[in-house]
Every structure is written in C-alpha cells, then in structure tokens.
Amino acid sequence: MEEIDKNDIAGFYLFLHLKRNLYEALKNVEEASQDIDLENLKMHRF
C-alpha cells in the first residue's frame, strides 16, 4: 500500500473544513435573507 504524505492528509482536512465553513456561511445568508421584508424595502429608497 502506498504511503500517504502527511501534508496531503492535512490539506484534505483543511479543504473539508473550508467547505464546511462555506456551507455554514451560505446557510446563514439564506436564513438571513428570508427575514428581509422585501415589500418594505421596495417602498423605501436609500
């Protein structure tokens, strides 16, 4: 069996961690966007 480099393993876990953080951030954005009153925003201009 081929020996796996420790840097490859660390990179893999770093990649998984970043993907999880991205997923959590996108989920939070989706939840926050559902709370926005779009009709109220349409009536008021910045």
Gaussian input, Z-matrix of N, CA and C with variables (Angstrom, degrees):
# hf/3-21g

backbone

0 1
 N
 C     1     B1
 C     2     B2     1     A1
 N     3     B3     2     A2     1     D1
 C     4     B4     3     A3     2     D2
 C     5     B5     4     A4     3     D3
 N     6     B6     5     A5     4     D4
 C     7     B7     6     A6     5     D5
 C     8     B8     7     A7     6     D6
 N     9     B9     8     A8     7     D7
 C    10    B10     9     A9     8     D8
 C    11    B11    10    A10     9     D9
 N    12    B12    11    A11    10    D10
 C    13    B13    12    A12    11    D11
 C    14    B14    13    A13    12    D12
 N    15    B15    14    A14    13    D13
 C    16    B16    15    A15    14    D14
 C    17    B17    16    A16    15    D15
 N    18    B18    17    A17    16    D16
 C    19    B19    18    A18    17    D17
 C    20    B20    19    A19    18    D18
 N    21    B21    20    A20    19    D19
 C    22    B22    21    A21    20    D20
 C    23    B23    22    A22    21    D21
 N    24    B24    23    A23    22    D22
 C    25    B25    24    A24    23    D23
 C    26    B26    25    A25    24    D24
 N    27    B27    26    A26    25    D25
 C    28    B28    27    A27    26    D26
 C    29    B29    28    A28    27    D27
 N    30    B30    29    A29    28    D28
 C    31    B31    30    A30    29    D29
 C    32    B32    31    A31    30    D30
 N    33    B33    32    A32    31    D31
 C    34    B34    33    A33    32    D32
 C    35    B35    34    A34    33    D33
 N    36    B36    35    A35    34    D34
 C    37    B37    36    A36    35    D35
 C    38    B38    37    A37    36    D36
 N    39    B39    38    A38    37    D37
 C    40    B40    39    A39    38    D38
 C    41    B41    40    A40    39    D39
 N    42    B42    41    A41    40    D40
 C    43    B43    42    A42    41    D41
 C    44    B44    43    A43    42    D42
 N    45    B45    44    A44    43    D43
 C    46    B46    45    A45    44    D44
 C    47    B47    46    A46    45    D45
 N    48    B48    47    A47    46    D46
 C    49    B49    48    A48    47    D47
 C    50    B50    49    A49    48    D48
 N    51    B51    50    A50    49    D49
 C    52    B52    51    A51    50    D50
 C    53    B53    52    A52    51    D51
 N    54    B54    53    A53    52    D52
 C    55    B55    54    A54    53    D53
 C    56    B56    55    A55    54    D54
 N    57    B57    56    A56    55    D55
 C    58    B58    57    A57    56    D56
 C    59    B59    58    A58    57    D57
 N    60    B60    59    A59    58    D58
 C    61    B61    60    A60    59    D59
 C    62    B62    61    A61    60    D60
 N    63    B63    62    A62    61    D61
 C    64    B64    63    A63    62    D62
 C    65    B65    64    A64    63    D63
 N    66    B66    65    A65    64    D64
 C    67    B67    66    A66    65    D65
 C    68    B68    67    A67    66    D66
 N    69    B69    68    A68    67    D67
 C    70    B70    69    A69    68    D68
 C    71    B71    70    A70    69    D69
 N    72    B72    71    A71    70    D70
 C    73    B73    72    A72    71    D71
 C    74    B74    73    A73    72    D72
 N    75    B75    74    A74    73    D73
 C    76    B76    75    A75    74    D74
 C    77    B77    76    A76    75    D75
 N    78    B78    77    A77    76    D76
 C    79    B79    78    A78    77    D77
 C    80    B80    79    A79    78    D78
 N    81    B81    80    A80    79    D79
 C    82    B82    81    A81    80    D80
 C    83    B83    82    A82    81    D81
 N    84    B84    83    A83    82    D82
 C    85    B85    84    A84    83    D83
 C    86    B86    85    A85    84    D84
 N    87    B87    86    A86    85    D85
 C    88    B88    87    A87    86    D86
 C    89    B89    88    A88    87    D87
 N    90    B90    89    A89    88    D88
 C    91    B91    90    A90    89    D89
 C    92    B92    91    A91    90    D90
 N    93    B93    92    A92    91    D91
 C    94    B94    93    A93    92    D92
 C    95    B95    94    A94    93    D93
 N    96    B96    95    A95    94    D94
 C    97    B97    96    A96    95    D95
 C    98    B98    97    A97    96    D96
 N    99    B99    98    A98    97    D97
 C   100   B100    99    A99    98    D98
 C   101   B101   100   A100    99    D99
 N   102   B102   101   A101   100   D100
 C   103   B103   102   A102   101   D101
 C   104   B104   103   A103   102   D102
 N   105   B105   104   A104   103   D103
 C   106   B106   105   A105   104   D104
 C   107   B107   106   A106   105   D105
 N   108   B108   107   A107   106   D106
 C   109   B109   108   A108   107   D107
 C   110   B110   109   A109   108   D108
 N   111   B111   110   A110   109   D109
 C   112   B112   111   A111   110   D110
 C   113   B113   112   A112   111   D111
 N   114   B114   113   A113   112   D112
 C   115   B115   114   A114   113   D113
 C   116   B116   115   A115   114   D114
 N   117   B117   116   A116   115   D115
 C   118   B118   117   A117   116   D116
 C   119   B119   118   A118   117   D117
 N   120   B120   119   A119   118   D118
 C   121   B121   120   A120   119   D119
 C   122   B122   121   A121   120   D120
 N   123   B123   122   A122   121   D121
 C   124   B124   123   A123   122   D122
 C   125   B125   124   A124   123   D123
 N   126   B126   125   A125   124   D124
 C   127   B127   126   A126   125   D125
 C   128   B128   127   A127   126   D126
 N   129   B129   128   A128   127   D127
 C   130   B130   129   A129   128   D128
 C   131   B131   130   A130   129   D129
 N   132   B132   131   A131   130   D130
 C   133   B133   132   A132   131   D131
 C   134   B134   133   A133   132   D132
 N   135   B135   134   A134   133   D133
 C   136   B136   135   A135   134   D134
 C   137   B137   136   A136   135   D135

   B1=1.4602
   B2=1.5286
   B3=1.2981
   B4=1.4607
   B5=1.5286
   B6=1.3207
   B7=1.4623
   B8=1.5293
   B9=1.3078
   B10=1.4581
   B11=1.5184
   B12=1.3199
   B13=1.4588
   B14=1.5297
   B15=1.3162
   B16=1.4654
   B17=1.5218
   B18=1.3171
   B19=1.4663
   B20=1.5263
   B21=1.3321
   B22=1.4655
   B23=1.5225
   B24=1.3243
   B25=1.4691
   B26=1.5215
   B27=1.3260
   B28=1.4674
   B29=1.5226
   B30=1.3227
   B31=1.4592
   B32=1.5094
   B33=1.3288
   B34=1.4601
   B35=1.5274
   B36=1.3337
   B37=1.4599
   B38=1.5226
   B39=1.3150
   B40=1.4656
   B41=1.5244
   B42=1.3319
   B43=1.4616
   B44=1.5274
   B45=1.3307
   B46=1.4735
   B47=1.5242
   B48=1.3207
   B49=1.4652
   B50=1.5305
   B51=1.3295
   B52=1.4628
   B53=1.5230
   B54=1.3320
   B55=1.4685
   B56=1.5220
   B57=1.3201
   B58=1.4627
   B59=1.5290
   B60=1.3355
   B61=1.4640
   B62=1.5215
   B63=1.3258
   B64=1.4598
   B65=1.5259
   B66=1.3318
   B67=1.4590
   B68=1.5287
   B69=1.3256
   B70=1.4678
   B71=1.5272
   B72=1.3208
   B73=1.4681
   B74=1.5246
   B75=1.3253
   B76=1.4623
   B77=1.5238
   B78=1.3187
   B79=1.4619
   B80=1.5288
   B81=1.3377
   B82=1.4674
   B83=1.5250
   B84=1.3243
   B85=1.4689
   B86=1.5228
   B87=1.3172
   B88=1.4664
   B89=1.5274
   B90=1.3302
   B91=1.4653
   B92=1.5292
   B93=1.3290
   B94=1.4600
   B95=1.5220
   B96=1.3236
   B97=1.4677
   B98=1.5271
   B99=1.3156
   B100=1.4651
   B101=1.5261
   B102=1.3289
   B103=1.4661
   B104=1.5270
   B105=1.3255
   B106=1.4644
   B107=1.5258
   B108=1.2981
   B109=1.4660
   B110=1.5249
   B111=1.3236
   B112=1.4612
   B113=1.5277
   B114=1.3050
   B115=1.4683
   B116=1.5195
   B117=1.3107
   B118=1.4608
   B119=1.5351
   B120=1.3040
   B121=1.4699
   B122=1.5174
   B123=1.3206
   B124=1.4606
   B125=1.5279
   B126=1.3223
   B127=1.4522
   B128=1.5195
   B129=1.3336
   B130=1.4581
   B131=1.5252
   B132=1.3071
   B133=1.4717
   B134=1.5121
   B135=1.3248
   B136=1.4746
   B137=1.4984
   A1=109.86
   A2=115.85
   A3=121.52
   A4=110.25
   A5=115.61
   A6=119.89
   A7=109.05
   A8=116.42
   A9=122.04
   A10=109.23
   A11=115.87
   A12=122.24
   A13=110.02
   A14=116.17
   A15=120.80
   A16=111.79
   A17=117.62
   A18=120.56
   A19=111.06
   A20=117.21
   A21=120.60
   A22=110.81
   A23=116.16
   A24=120.26
   A25=110.25
   A26=116.86
   A27=120.81
   A28=110.18
   A29=117.17
   A30=120.97
   A31=111.97
   A32=116.31
   A33=120.85
   A34=110.96
   A35=116.92
   A36=119.94
   A37=111.80
   A38=117.57
   A39=120.74
   A40=109.73
   A41=116.56
   A42=121.79
   A43=110.80
   A44=117.14
   A45=120.25
   A46=111.09
   A47=116.57
   A48=120.89
   A49=110.85
   A50=116.51
   A51=120.14
   A52=111.24
   A53=117.02
   A54=120.39
   A55=110.26
   A56=117.75
   A57=121.36
   A58=110.24
   A59=117.18
   A60=120.70
   A61=111.19
   A62=117.10
   A63=121.33
   A64=110.18
   A65=117.10
   A66=121.04
   A67=110.78
   A68=116.65
   A69=120.53
   A70=111.11
   A71=117.29
   A72=120.87
   A73=110.50
   A74=117.63
   A75=120.54
   A76=111.19
   A77=116.79
   A78=120.85
   A79=110.46
   A80=116.63
   A81=120.71
   A82=111.33
   A83=116.72
   A84=120.62
   A85=109.91
   A86=116.53
   A87=119.67
   A88=110.79
   A89=116.79
   A90=120.39
   A91=110.86
   A92=117.15
   A93=120.41
   A94=111.19
   A95=117.04
   A96=119.61
   A97=111.51
   A98=117.40
   A99=120.52
   A100=111.31
   A101=116.73
   A102=121.47
   A103=112.93
   A104=117.52
   A105=121.17
   A106=109.39
   A107=116.10
   A108=121.56
   A109=108.45
   A110=116.56
   A111=120.78
   A112=112.30
   A113=117.76
   A114=120.11
   A115=110.22
   A116=117.04
   A117=120.99
   A118=110.43
   A119=116.88
   A120=119.81
   A121=111.30
   A122=117.70
   A123=121.00
   A124=111.32
   A125=117.05
   A126=121.36
   A127=112.68
   A128=117.39
   A129=121.74
   A130=108.81
   A131=115.64
   A132=119.59
   A133=108.50
   A134=113.59
   A135=119.64
   A136=110.16
   D1=137.07
   D2=-178.24
   D3=-72.02
   D4=137.07
   D5=179.04
   D6=-80.83
   D7=134.27
   D8=-178.29
   D9=-93.56
   D10=133.73
   D11=-179.55
   D12=-67.58
   D13=138.00
   D14=179.87
   D15=-61.66
   D16=-32.23
   D17=177.71
   D18=-66.96
   D19=-35.35
   D20=176.79
   D21=-65.68
   D22=-41.18
   D23=178.33
   D24=-65.15
   D25=-44.72
   D26=179.14
   D27=-62.69
   D28=-41.50
   D29=178.55
   D30=-63.26
   D31=-38.91
   D32=178.47
   D33=-62.61
   D34=-46.74
   D35=179.99
   D36=-68.17
   D37=-34.04
   D38=175.14
   D39=-64.00
   D40=-43.29
   D41=177.25
   D42=-59.43
   D43=-46.35
   D44=178.51
   D45=-61.28
   D46=-41.50
   D47=-179.78
   D48=-63.31
   D49=-43.44
   D50=179.19
   D51=-65.43
   D52=-40.33
   D53=178.31
   D54=-63.17
   D55=-40.52
   D56=179.15
   D57=-65.07
   D58=-43.26
   D59=178.56
   D60=-62.28
   D61=-41.27
   D62=178.50
   D63=-63.65
   D64=-43.82
   D65=178.99
   D66=-61.26
   D67=-45.66
   D68=179.43
   D69=-62.67
   D70=-40.54
   D71=179.59
   D72=-64.99
   D73=-43.43
   D74=179.11
   D75=-65.67
   D76=-37.10
   D77=177.20
   D78=-64.42
   D79=-40.34
   D80=178.33
   D81=-66.07
   D82=-39.06
   D83=178.05
   D84=-64.23
   D85=-42.72
   D86=179.30
   D87=-61.89
   D88=-44.85
   D89=179.57
   D90=-64.00
   D91=-41.16
   D92=-179.98
   D93=-67.31
   D94=-37.31
   D95=-178.28
   D96=-69.87
   D97=-24.79
   D98=177.74
   D99=-71.27
   D100=-23.29
   D101=-178.99
   D102=-85.00
   D103=-6.98
   D104=-177.73
   D105=-79.74
   D106=130.41
   D107=177.34
   D108=-85.33
   D109=93.83
   D110=-175.22
   D111=-66.26
   D112=-35.03
   D113=179.13
   D114=-64.00
   D115=-39.75
   D116=178.08
   D117=-66.61
   D118=-38.63
   D119=178.89
   D120=-66.40
   D121=-35.95
   D122=179.10
   D123=-64.26
   D124=-30.90
   D125=-176.39
   D126=-81.07
   D127=-23.53
   D128=-178.31
   D129=-113.71
   D130=128.92
   D131=178.18
   D132=-102.61
   D133=150.22
   D134=-179.09
   D135=-84.86

